[in-house]
Amino acid sequence: MEIRKVQITGGSSYVISLPKDWARSLNIQKNNPLGLIRQSDGTLLITPKISGEMVQRIKTFDVSRSSDPDFLFRCLIAAYIMGYTTIMVTSSGRIAPAVRVVVRDFTQIAIGQEVAEESDASITIKDLLNPVEMPFDNTLKRMYILARGMHEDAISTLRTRNRALAEDVIARDDEIDRLQWLLARQYHLIVTDGNLSKRMGMSVGTATNYLMISRIVERIGDHAVNIATNALALMEQDLDDLLITDIESASASALSIFNASIRSFFKKDILESNDNIRAVAGLVSCCEEISHNVLQQRSPVAIPVGYIIESVRRLGEYSKDISENVINYLVSEEQ
């Protein structure tokens, strides 16, 4: 850290000199305007970017060295999440059809990404989404509604034997992934652009908390997929009605904890978060009892049911993690 002393001129103006290397690197001249942004933690951000426009960042991937479709797709998602506004895919020769398929799949699954230019040897992908129009609240609420609905539907297929519904739960996981990538992207945009943080009215600390909770909700969606997958394996098996009722009861308890964790986050209710954490112990005990009883039977349904109960338990435990994040965040806000 470079330390500089504050001077007072004219009896009332506080003045501090700027680092010469920094000013020269940005070609700052006499009388150039600079923007000052107050951060929530008391720090002051100094920036030459005063137009309010987003910081433009470009990432290029040369597929001449590696045209592995899976690797390219992961790289495109990574560039999207890290907040690059322009992504270029280039090649020393003609771009292979498989690469173009990857780019098309990427633009279909990543929110706001469109191909702006295309030639035999290059593809340019532009971000058309205005981050301010996609508030963190809306994205996280949508993820929560999706994850909750997926879990409810997956559990219901144990009784209804609705194969199409179970397969639909699995397909819906892609939408949760898309929203989590979007929220992660918004976070990185805020981190790299102080102007955007101010325009969105969100500090980096608050954005970090949203990011952490969105990751937990995404994992909850994964466990709904696990329930649906194992429910498909049980479609041709005879399940005891009492066992289904026990699973439904445990699921209802886990969903209640999940609902309360999200509610306490948006209401900023630290006491409800604490009560929610205490409730998880009862759910864990209930799930362990069901698992023990099923495994004792040594029937073909034991393993799939065991996986389902494990995912129900994980729903409650992940909800506990959300509540713990809420408490940590609210305590830090008080400071």
TAHU-V567420 format. One record per residue. N is the residue number from 1. OMEGA is omega in whole degrees, -180 to 180 (999 if undefined). BURIAL is b if it has 24 or more other ideal C-beta (glycine too) atoms within 12 Angstrom, else e. D_CENTER is the distance of its C-alpha to the mean C-alpha in whole Angstrom. Layout:
{{N:OMEGA:BURIAL:D_CENTER} {N:OMEGA:BURIAL:D_CENTER}}
This chain:
{{1:178:e:32} {2:-178:e:35} {3:177:e:37} {4:-178:e:39} {5:178:e:41} {6:177:e:41} {7:176:e:45} {8:178:e:46} {9:179:e:48} {10:177:e:50} {11:-177:e:50} {12:-177:e:47} {13:177:e:44} {14:-175:e:42} {15:174:e:41} {16:-178:e:40} {17:179:e:40} {18:176:e:37} {19:-176:e:37} {20:-179:e:39} {21:180:e:37} {22:-179:e:34} {23:-179:e:36} {24:-179:e:38} {25:-180:e:35} {26:178:e:34} {27:179:e:37} {28:-178:e:37} {29:178:e:41} {30:179:e:43} {31:173:e:42} {32:177:e:39} {33:175:e:37} {34:178:e:33} {35:177:e:31} {36:-178:e:30} {37:177:b:27} {38:178:e:27} {39:-176:e:24} {40:-179:e:23} {41:177:e:24} {42:179:e:27} {43:-179:e:27} {44:-180:e:28} {45:178:b:27} {46:-176:b:29} {47:174:b:28} {48:-179:e:31} {49:-175:b:28} {50:-177:e:30} {51:-177:e:29} {52:179:e:26} {53:179:e:25} {54:174:b:21} {55:-179:b:22} {56:-180:e:22} {57:-175:e:21} {58:176:e:22} {59:-179:b:21} {60:176:e:24} {61:179:b:24} {62:-177:e:28} {63:176:b:28} {64:-178:e:32} {65:179:e:31} {66:-180:e:28} {67:179:b:28} {68:-175:e:26} {69:-179:e:24} {70:180:e:21} {71:180:e:21} {72:-180:b:21} {73:179:b:18} {74:179:e:16} {75:179:b:17} {76:178:b:16} {77:180:b:13} {78:179:e:13} {79:177:b:15} {80:-179:b:13} {81:-178:b:9} {82:170:b:12} {83:177:b:13} {84:-177:b:17} {85:176:b:18} {86:177:b:21} {87:-180:b:21} {88:174:b:24} {89:-176:b:25} {90:178:b:29} {91:178:b:32} {92:177:e:35} {93:179:e:36} {94:179:e:35} {95:-177:b:32} {96:178:e:32} {97:-180:e:31} {98:178:e:28} {99:179:b:26} {100:177:b:27} {101:178:e:25} {102:180:b:22} {103:179:b:22} {104:178:b:22} {105:180:e:20} {106:-178:b:17} {107:179:b:18} {108:-175:e:18} {109:-179:b:14} {110:-175:b:13} {111:174:b:13} {112:-177:b:16} {113:180:b:17} {114:175:e:21} {115:-179:b:24} {116:180:e:26} {117:-179:e:29} {118:176:e:30} {119:-180:e:33} {120:-173:e:35} {121:-179:e:33} {122:175:b:30} {123:179:b:27} {124:-180:b:25} {125:-179:b:22} {126:175:b:21} {127:-178:b:18} {128:-175:e:20} {129:173:e:17} {130:-176:e:18} {131:-178:b:15} {132:-178:e:17} {133:-180:e:17} {134:-178:b:13} {135:179:e:13} {136:-179:b:10} {137:-176:e:12} {138:-178:e:12} {139:-179:b:9} {140:178:b:8} {141:179:b:12} {142:177:b:11} {143:-180:b:9} {144:-179:b:11} {145:179:b:14} {146:-178:b:13} {147:179:b:13} {148:-180:b:16} {149:178:b:18} {150:-179:b:17} {151:-180:b:18} {152:-178:b:21} {153:-180:b:22} {154:179:b:22} {155:-177:b:24} {156:-178:b:27} {157:177:b:27} {158:-180:b:29} {159:-175:e:32} {160:-176:e:32} {161:-179:e:32} {162:-177:e:30} {163:-179:e:29} {164:180:e:27} {165:178:b:25} {166:178:b:24} {167:178:e:23} {168:176:b:21} {169:180:b:19} {170:-179:b:18} {171:-178:e:18} {172:-179:b:15} {173:178:b:13} {174:-179:b:12} {175:177:b:11} {176:178:b:8} {177:-179:b:8} {178:-178:b:8} {179:179:b:6} {180:176:b:3} {181:179:b:5} {182:-179:b:7} {183:177:b:5} {184:177:b:5} {185:179:b:8} {186:179:b:9} {187:-178:b:9} {188:175:b:11} {189:179:b:14} {190:-179:b:14} {191:-175:b:15} {192:-176:b:17} {193:-179:b:19} {194:178:b:21} {195:-179:b:22} {196:178:b:19} {197:180:b:18} {198:-179:b:21} {199:-180:e:21} {200:179:b:17} {201:-177:e:19} {202:178:b:16} {203:178:b:17} {204:179:b:15} {205:179:b:15} {206:179:b:14} {207:178:b:11} {208:180:b:10} {209:176:b:10} {210:-179:b:8} {211:-179:b:5} {212:-178:b:7} {213:179:b:7} {214:178:b:4} {215:179:b:5} {216:180:b:8} {217:178:b:8} {218:178:b:7} {219:176:b:10} {220:175:b:12} {221:178:b:12} {222:180:b:13} {223:173:b:16} {224:176:b:17} {225:179:b:17} {226:178:b:19} {227:-179:b:21} {228:-180:b:22} {229:180:b:23} {230:175:b:25} {231:176:b:27} {232:179:b:28} {233:-178:b:30} {234:-175:b:31} {235:-177:b:33} {236:-178:e:36} {237:176:e:36} {238:179:e:38} {239:178:b:36} {240:-177:e:38} {241:179:e:37} {242:178:e:37} {243:178:b:34} {244:179:b:32} {245:179:e:33} {246:179:b:32} {247:179:b:29} {248:180:b:28} {249:178:e:29} {250:179:b:27} {251:179:b:24} {252:178:b:25} {253:-180:b:25} {254:179:b:21} {255:177:b:20} {256:178:b:22} {257:179:b:20} {258:179:b:17} {259:-178:b:18} {260:-179:b:20} {261:179:b:17} {262:179:b:15} {263:-179:b:18} {264:177:b:19} {265:-177:b:16} {266:178:b:16} {267:-176:e:20} {268:-176:e:20} {269:-176:e:22} {270:-180:b:23} {271:178:e:25} {272:177:b:24} {273:-180:b:21} {274:177:e:24} {275:-179:e:25} {276:179:b:22} {277:180:b:22} {278:-175:e:26} {279:-175:b:26} {280:-178:b:24} {281:179:e:27} {282:179:e:29} {283:-179:b:26} {284:179:b:26} {285:180:e:30} {286:-179:b:30} {287:179:b:28} {288:179:e:30} {289:179:e:33} {290:180:b:32} {291:180:b:31} {292:-179:e:35} {293:-179:e:37} {294:-179:b:35} {295:179:e:36} {296:-177:e:39} {297:180:e:40} {298:179:e:39} {299:-180:e:39} {300:-177:e:37} {301:-171:b:34} {302:-175:b:34} {303:178:e:31} {304:179:b:29} {305:178:b:29} {306:178:b:28} {307:180:b:25} {308:179:b:24} {309:178:b:25} {310:179:b:23} {311:175:b:20} {312:178:b:21} {313:-179:b:22} {314:175:b:18} {315:178:b:17} {316:-178:b:19} {317:175:b:18} {318:176:b:14} {319:174:b:15} {320:178:b:18} {321:178:b:15} {322:-179:b:13} {323:178:b:17} {324:176:b:17} {325:179:b:15} {326:180:b:16} {327:-180:b:19} {328:-178:b:19} {329:-177:b:17} {330:176:b:20} {331:179:e:23} {332:178:e:22} {333:-180:e:22} {334:179:e:25} {335:999:e:26}}
